[in-house]
Amino acid sequence: IGEALGRRERAEELALRLEEQHARVAERAAGRGRVRFLYLIWRGPWMAAARDTYIDALLTAAGGANVLAQSDSRYPEVDLREVAEHGIDRVLLSSEPFPFKERHVAEVRAALGGSSSATIERVDGRLLSWHGASAIPGLAYAEQALRSAGEE
C-alpha cells in the first residue's frame, strides 16, 4: 500500500515499528500465564469474537487465551452461563459495534451466573478491532486490557 501511495519508506518504517511492538508484547506475555478471555461484541443476542479474527489475534499475542477458540463460527452467539462453565478470567465489553455501557457490566455479571469470578471491563473497540493505523497502539492496549487491576 505504501508503494502504491508513493510512501514506501514510511510504510516500511511503520511495518518495522509494528513488528517490534508485537515482539515486545509477545515477549512480556510469554513470561506470564495466559488470561482466559471472552470478548463480547453484541447484546441481544450475546455475540463474541472467536477464532480467526483480528481481535482474537491481537489479544492472543498480548497473552490471552480465547475461551471460544474452538468455536465453529468467528462471531458466535453465546450463552453466557454455558461459557462461564469453561472458566473466564476477563470479560471484555467492546465499545463497538454494540456500545456497551457501564450499566451492562451488571447485566453481564448476572447472565454469567453466580459461580463466575471473571473481571468484567469495558474496552475501546477501535483499538482492539481496527487494524492498520490502530495496530501499534492496539497491541499495547490489548496487553493492558488483559492485566488484572493492580498487576501493573
MIDOSE-1310 file (N, C-alpha, C; in nm, 2 decimals, decimal comma, always signed):
residues 152
igea	+0,08/-0,12/+0,00/+0,00/+0,00/+0,00/+0,09/+0,12/+0,00; +0,19/+0,12/+0,08/+0,29/+0,23/+0,09/+0,35/+0,26/-0,05; +0,38/+0,16/-0,12/+0,44/+0,18/-0,25/+0,34/+0,24/-0,35; +0,21/+0,19/-0,35/+0,11/+0,24/-0,43/+0,08/+0,39/-0,40
lgrr	+0,10/+0,43/-0,28/+0,07/+0,57/-0,24/+0,20/+0,66/-0,25; +0,31/+0,60/-0,30/+0,43/+0,67/-0,31/+0,49/+0,70/-0,17; +0,47/+0,61/-0,07/+0,52/+0,63/+0,06/+0,58/+0,50/+0,11; +0,65/+0,44/+0,03/+0,72/+0,31/+0,06/+0,80/+0,31/+0,18
erae	+0,89/+0,42/+0,19/+0,98/+0,43/+0,31/+0,90/+0,44/+0,44; +0,80/+0,52/+0,44/+0,72/+0,54/+0,56/+0,64/+0,41/+0,60; +0,59/+0,34/+0,49/+0,52/+0,22/+0,52/+0,62/+0,11/+0,58; +0,74/+0,11/+0,53/+0,84/+0,01/+0,59/+0,87/+0,05/+0,73
elal	+0,88/+0,18/+0,76/+0,91/+0,22/+0,89/+0,80/+0,18/+0,99; +0,67/+0,20/+0,95/+0,56/+0,16/+1,03/+0,55/+0,01/+1,05; +0,58/-0,06/+0,94/+0,58/-0,21/+0,95/+0,68/-0,26/+1,05; +0,80/-0,20/+1,05/+0,91/-0,23/+1,14/+0,86/-0,20/+1,29
rlee	+0,80/-0,08/+1,31/+0,75/-0,05/+1,44/+0,65/-0,15/+1,49; +0,56/-0,19/+1,40/+0,46/-0,29/+1,44/+0,52/-0,42/+1,47; +0,62/-0,47/+1,40/+0,69/-0,59/+1,43/+0,76/-0,58/+1,56; +0,83/-0,47/+1,59/+0,90/-0,45/+1,72/+0,80/-0,45/+1,83
qhar	+0,69/-0,38/+1,82/+0,58/-0,37/+1,92/+0,53/-0,51/+1,95; +0,50/-0,59/+1,84/+0,45/-0,72/+1,86/+0,55/-0,81/+1,93; +0,67/-0,80/+1,90/+0,78/-0,88/+1,97/+0,79/-0,85/+2,11; +0,78/-0,72/+2,15/+0,79/-0,68/+2,29/+0,67/-0,73/+2,37
vaer	+0,55/-0,71/+2,31/+0,43/-0,75/+2,38/+0,43/-0,91/+2,40; +0,46/-0,98/+2,29/+0,47/-1,13/+2,30/+0,57/-1,18/+2,40; +0,68/-1,11/+2,40/+0,79/-1,15/+2,50/+0,74/-1,13/+2,64; +0,68/-1,02/+2,67/+0,62/-1,00/+2,81/+0,51/-1,10/+2,84
aagr	+0,43/-1,13/+2,74/+0,32/-1,23/+2,76/+0,37/-1,36/+2,79; +0,49/-1,40/+2,72/+0,54/-1,53/+2,75/+0,59/-1,55/+2,89; +0,62/-1,44/+2,96/+0,66/-1,45/+3,10/+0,54/-1,46/+3,20; +0,42/-1,45/+3,15/+0,30/-1,46/+3,24/+0,21/-1,57/+3,19
grvr	+0,12/-1,61/+3,28/+0,03/-1,71/+3,24/-0,08/-1,65/+3,15; -0,14/-1,73/+3,07/-0,24/-1,69/+2,98/-0,37/-1,65/+3,05; -0,43/-1,54/+3,00/-0,55/-1,49/+3,06/-0,67/-1,53/+2,97; -0,76/-1,61/+3,03/-0,87/-1,67/+2,96/-0,98/-1,56/+2,94
flyl	-1,00/-1,52/+2,82/-1,09/-1,40/+2,80/-1,21/-1,44/+2,71; -1,32/-1,36/+2,73/-1,44/-1,36/+2,64/-1,45/-1,21/+2,60; -1,46/-1,19/+2,46/-1,47/-1,06/+2,41/-1,61/-1,04/+2,35; -1,70/-0,97/+2,42/-1,84/-0,95/+2,37/-1,84/-0,84/+2,27
iwrg	-1,92/-0,86/+2,16/-1,93/-0,75/+2,06/-2,08/-0,71/+2,04; -2,17/-0,79/+2,10/-2,31/-0,76/+2,08/-2,40/-0,81/+2,20; -2,51/-0,75/+2,21/-2,61/-0,79/+2,31/-2,75/-0,80/+2,25; -2,81/-0,91/+2,28/-2,95/-0,93/+2,23/-2,95/-0,98/+2,08
pwma	-2,89/-1,10/+2,05/-2,83/-1,20/+2,14/-2,69/-1,16/+2,17; -2,63/-1,23/+2,28/-2,49/-1,21/+2,31/-2,41/-1,27/+2,20; -2,31/-1,19/+2,15/-2,22/-1,24/+2,05/-2,08/-1,20/+2,09; -1,99/-1,29/+2,04/-1,85/-1,27/+2,08/-1,75/-1,29/+1,97
aard	-1,63/-1,24/+1,98/-1,53/-1,27/+1,88/-1,46/-1,40/+1,92; -1,45/-1,49/+1,82/-1,38/-1,62/+1,85/-1,26/-1,63/+1,76; -1,23/-1,74/+1,71/-1,11/-1,77/+1,63/-1,11/-1,70/+1,50; -0,99/-1,69/+1,45/-0,97/-1,63/+1,31/-1,02/-1,49/+1,30
tyid	-1,01/-1,41/+1,40/-1,05/-1,27/+1,40/-0,93/-1,19/+1,44; -0,93/-1,07/+1,39/-0,82/-0,97/+1,43/-0,82/-0,95/+1,58; -0,94/-0,94/+1,64/-0,95/-0,92/+1,78/-0,88/-1,04/+1,86; -0,91/-1,16/+1,82/-0,85/-1,28/+1,88/-0,70/-1,28/+1,86
allt	-0,65/-1,25/+1,74/-0,51/-1,25/+1,72/-0,43/-1,14/+1,81; -0,49/-1,02/+1,82/-0,43/-0,92/+1,90/-0,43/-0,96/+2,05; -0,54/-1,00/+2,10/-0,54/-1,04/+2,24/-0,46/-1,16/+2,27; -0,46/-1,26/+2,18/-0,37/-1,38/+2,20/-0,22/-1,34/+2,20
aagg	-0,18/-1,25/+2,11/-0,04/-1,20/+2,11/-0,01/-1,14/+2,24; -0,11/-1,07/+2,30/-0,08/-1,00/+2,43/-0,09/-1,09/+2,55; -0,11/-1,22/+2,53/-0,12/-1,31/+2,65/-0,25/-1,37/+2,68; -0,35/-1,35/+2,59/-0,48/-1,40/+2,61/-0,50/-1,54/+2,56
anvl	-0,60/-1,61/+2,61/-0,65/-1,74/+2,55/-0,80/-1,72/+2,54; -0,85/-1,72/+2,42/-0,99/-1,70/+2,39/-1,07/-1,83/+2,43; -1,16/-1,81/+2,52/-1,24/-1,92/+2,56/-1,33/-1,98/+2,45; -1,34/-1,91/+2,34/-1,41/-1,95/+2,22/-1,32/-1,99/+2,11
aqsd	-1,20/-2,03/+2,14/-1,10/-2,06/+2,03/-1,14/-2,18/+1,95; -1,23/-2,27/+2,00/-1,27/-2,39/+1,93/-1,40/-2,37/+1,86; -1,46/-2,25/+1,86/-1,59/-2,23/+1,80/-1,59/-2,25/+1,65; -1,70/-2,30/+1,60/-1,71/-2,32/+1,46/-1,73/-2,19/+1,38
sryp	-1,77/-2,08/+1,46/-1,80/-1,95/+1,40/-1,70/-1,85/+1,45; -1,67/-1,75/+1,36/-1,58/-1,64/+1,40/-1,65/-1,55/+1,50; -1,78/-1,53/+1,49/-1,86/-1,44/+1,57/-1,98/-1,51/+1,62; -1,97/-1,61/+1,71/-2,08/-1,69/+1,75/-2,18/-1,62/+1,85
evdl	-2,30/-1,66/+1,85/-2,39/-1,63/+1,96/-2,35/-1,72/+2,07; -2,36/-1,66/+2,19/-2,31/-1,74/+2,31/-2,42/-1,73/+2,42; -2,42/-1,84/+2,50/-2,50/-1,85/+2,62/-2,39/-1,82/+2,73; -2,41/-1,71/+2,80/-2,30/-1,67/+2,90/-2,29/-1,77/+3,01
reva	-2,39/-1,83/+3,06/-2,38/-1,92/+3,17/-2,30/-2,05/+3,12; -2,33/-2,09/+3,00/-2,26/-2,20/+2,94/-2,11/-2,18/+2,93; -2,08/-2,06/+2,87/-1,94/-2,02/+2,85/-1,87/-2,01/+2,99; -1,94/-1,95/+3,09/-1,88/-1,93/+3,22/-1,83/-2,06/+3,28
ehgi	-1,89/-2,17/+3,25/-1,85/-2,30/+3,30/-1,71/-2,35/+3,26; -1,66/-2,28/+3,15/-1,53/-2,32/+3,10/-1,42/-2,23/+3,17; -1,46/-2,14/+3,25/-1,36/-2,06/+3,33/-1,32/-1,94/+3,24; -1,35/-1,82/+3,29/-1,32/-1,70/+3,23/-1,25/-1,61/+3,33
drvl	-1,13/-1,55/+3,29/-1,07/-1,46/+3,38/-1,12/-1,31/+3,35; -1,13/-1,28/+3,23/-1,17/-1,14/+3,19/-1,28/-1,15/+3,08; -1,39/-1,07/+3,10/-1,49/-1,05/+3,00/-1,47/-0,90/+2,95; -1,44/-0,89/+2,83/-1,42/-0,76/+2,77/-1,54/-0,71/+2,69
lsse	-1,60/-0,60/+2,73/-1,72/-0,55/+2,66/-1,68/-0,44/+2,56; -1,69/-0,46/+2,44/-1,64/-0,37/+2,33/-1,73/-0,25/+2,32; -1,67/-0,14/+2,29/-1,74/-0,01/+2,26/-1,81/-0,02/+2,12; -1,78/-0,12/+2,04/-1,84/-0,13/+1,91/-1,83/-0,27/+1,86
pfpf	-1,92/-0,32/+1,78/-2,03/-0,25/+1,72/-2,14/-0,22/+1,81; -2,16/-0,30/+1,92/-2,26/-0,26/+2,02/-2,19/-0,17/+2,12; -2,25/-0,06/+2,16/-2,18/+0,03/+2,25/-2,21/+0,00/+2,40; -2,14/-0,10/+2,45/-2,16/-0,14/+2,59/-2,13/-0,03/+2,68
kerh	-2,22/-0,01/+2,78/-2,20/+0,10/+2,88/-2,18/+0,04/+3,01; -2,16/+0,12/+3,11/-2,13/+0,08/+3,25/-2,25/-0,01/+3,30; -2,37/+0,03/+3,26/-2,49/-0,05/+3,31/-2,49/-0,19/+3,26; -2,42/-0,22/+3,15/-2,42/-0,36/+3,10/-2,33/-0,45/+3,18
vaev	-2,24/-0,39/+3,26/-2,14/-0,48/+3,34/-2,23/-0,56/+3,43; -2,32/-0,50/+3,50/-2,41/-0,58/+3,60/-2,49/-0,68/+3,52; -2,54/-0,64/+3,41/-2,62/-0,74/+3,32/-2,54/-0,86/+3,28; -2,42/-0,84/+3,24/-2,33/-0,95/+3,20/-2,30/-1,03/+3,32
raal	-2,27/-0,97/+3,44/-2,24/-1,04/+3,56/-2,36/-1,14/+3,59; -2,48/-1,09/+3,59/-2,59/-1,17/+3,62/-2,61/-1,28/+3,51; -2,59/-1,25/+3,39/-2,60/-1,35/+3,28/-2,50/-1,46/+3,29; -2,38/-1,43/+3,35/-2,27/-1,53/+3,37/-2,31/-1,63/+3,48
ggss	-2,39/-1,58/+3,57/-2,43/-1,67/+3,69/-2,34/-1,64/+3,81; -2,38/-1,69/+3,92/-2,31/-1,66/+4,04/-2,18/-1,73/+4,06; -2,15/-1,83/+3,98/-2,02/-1,90/+4,00/-1,90/-1,84/+3,93; -1,93/-1,74/+3,85/-1,81/-1,68/+3,77/-1,75/-1,57/+3,86
sati	-1,62/-1,57/+3,86/-1,54/-1,47/+3,93/-1,47/-1,38/+3,83; -1,51/-1,38/+3,70/-1,45/-1,31/+3,60/-1,45/-1,16/+3,62; -1,34/-1,09/+3,59/-1,34/-0,95/+3,59/-1,41/-0,90/+3,46; -1,50/-0,80/+3,47/-1,57/-0,75/+3,35/-1,53/-0,61/+3,33
ervd	-1,49/-0,58/+3,21/-1,44/-0,44/+3,18/-1,48/-0,40/+3,04; -1,52/-0,27/+3,03/-1,55/-0,21/+2,90/-1,42/-0,17/+2,84; -1,41/-0,20/+2,71/-1,28/-0,17/+2,64/-1,31/-0,09/+2,51; -1,21/-0,03/+2,46/-1,21/+0,05/+2,33/-1,21/-0,04/+2,21
grll	-1,32/-0,06/+2,15/-1,33/-0,15/+2,03/-1,25/-0,10/+1,91; -1,23/+0,03/+1,90/-1,15/+0,08/+1,79/-1,01/+0,02/+1,80; -0,95/+0,03/+1,92/-0,81/-0,01/+1,94/-0,79/-0,16/+1,93; -0,90/-0,23/+1,96/-0,89/-0,38/+1,96/-0,95/-0,45/+1,83
swhg	-1,01/-0,37/+1,74/-1,06/-0,43/+1,62/-1,03/-0,36/+1,49; -0,97/-0,24/+1,50/-0,94/-0,18/+1,37/-0,79/-0,20/+1,34; -0,76/-0,28/+1,24/-0,63/-0,30/+1,21/-0,57/-0,18/+1,13; -0,45/-0,18/+1,09/-0,39/-0,07/+1,02/-0,34/+0,03/+1,12
asai	-0,39/+0,15/+1,11/-0,34/+0,26/+1,19/-0,35/+0,24/+1,34; -0,44/+0,15/+1,38/-0,46/+0,12/+1,53/-0,38/+0,00/+1,58; -0,31/-0,06/+1,49/-0,24/-0,19/+1,53/-0,13/-0,16/+1,63; -0,05/-0,06/+1,61/+0,06/-0,04/+1,71/+0,01/-0,01/+1,85
pgla	-0,08/+0,10/+1,86/-0,13/+0,12/+1,99/-0,23/+0,01/+2,04; -0,29/-0,06/+1,95/-0,38/-0,16/+1,98/-0,31/-0,28/+2,06; -0,19/-0,31/+2,02/-0,11/-0,42/+2,09/-0,09/-0,38/+2,23; -0,05/-0,26/+2,26/-0,02/-0,21/+2,39/-0,15/-0,21/+2,47
yaeq	-0,26/-0,17/+2,41/-0,39/-0,16/+2,47/-0,44/-0,30/+2,51; -0,42/-0,40/+2,42/-0,46/-0,53/+2,44/-0,39/-0,59/+2,56; -0,26/-0,56/+2,57/-0,19/-0,61/+2,69/-0,24/-0,55/+2,82; -0,27/-0,42/+2,82/-0,33/-0,35/+2,93/-0,47/-0,41/+2,97
alrs	-0,55/-0,44/+2,87/-0,69/-0,49/+2,89/-0,69/-0,62/+2,95; -0,58/-0,70/+2,93/-0,58/-0,84/+2,99/-0,52/-0,84/+3,13; -0,45/-0,74/+3,17/-0,39/-0,74/+3,30/-0,49/-0,71/+3,41; -0,48/-0,78/+3,52/-0,57/-0,76/+3,63/-0,54/-0,63/+3,70
agee	-0,64/-0,57/+3,76/-0,62/-0,45/+3,84/-0,51/-0,47/+3,94; -0,42/-0,38/+3,95/-0,31/-0,39/+4,05/-0,19/-0,47/+4,00; -0,20/-0,53/+3,88/-0,09/-0,61/+3,83/+0,01/-0,53/+3,74; -0,01/-0,40/+3,74/+0,07/-0,31/+3,66/+0,21/-0,35/+3,67
